[in-house]
Amino acid sequence: MGSANNDAMQKMMQEWMRCATPGPQHKLLEKMAGKWTTRTKQWMDPSAPPSESSGSSEGKMTFGGRFLVANIIGQCMGQKTETMTVMGYDVFKGKYESIAFGSMGTAVYAAAGDMDADGKTLTFRGEMDDAMGKRPVRYVIRIESEDRHVLEVYDSMMGREVQVVETT
């Protein structure tokens, strides 16, 4: 009976180590690390032209390459904004996960998603929970090249999905 328990314990430890070890998905996140200059378009009204602003982002991999932490400085409605995003890949769940929070409110936004087969488009889905209520939101990150990434944010305002942000 002791041998069966030892075998089960050994298998559990192997699975634990597999789930705790960064893999190729974490290497994809590493492509977003570094210092970046950003250009953002924001649509307050989908039928009107967007407002445009510039900013910066600095991201680094932490905890042995397991998580990308990015600090983003930008503008919204003429006000300086600061946002922190933490992204990782949960080997156990087989999902990318993200949390974001910042100076525009007190909420913490969580989302989970998948990378397309080409390894260049990461799509997160979550919920926006703010003064307007709770509603679905979708984040799409496209890795266009080594030095160009695009974040698109789609909000489900008034029952239909509309693009509200594009940051390059």
FENNORWO-V867279 format. One record per helix or strand of 3 or more residues. SS is the DSSP state (helix for helix, strand for strand). FROM is the first residue (numbers start at 1). TO is the last residue. Records with the same first field share a line. If there is no record, write none. Layout:
SS=FROM-TO / FROM-TO
This chain:
helix=2-20 / 24-30
strand=34-42 / 51-62 / 67-76 / 79-90 / 95-102 / 109-115 / 121-130 / 133-145 / 148-157 / 160-167
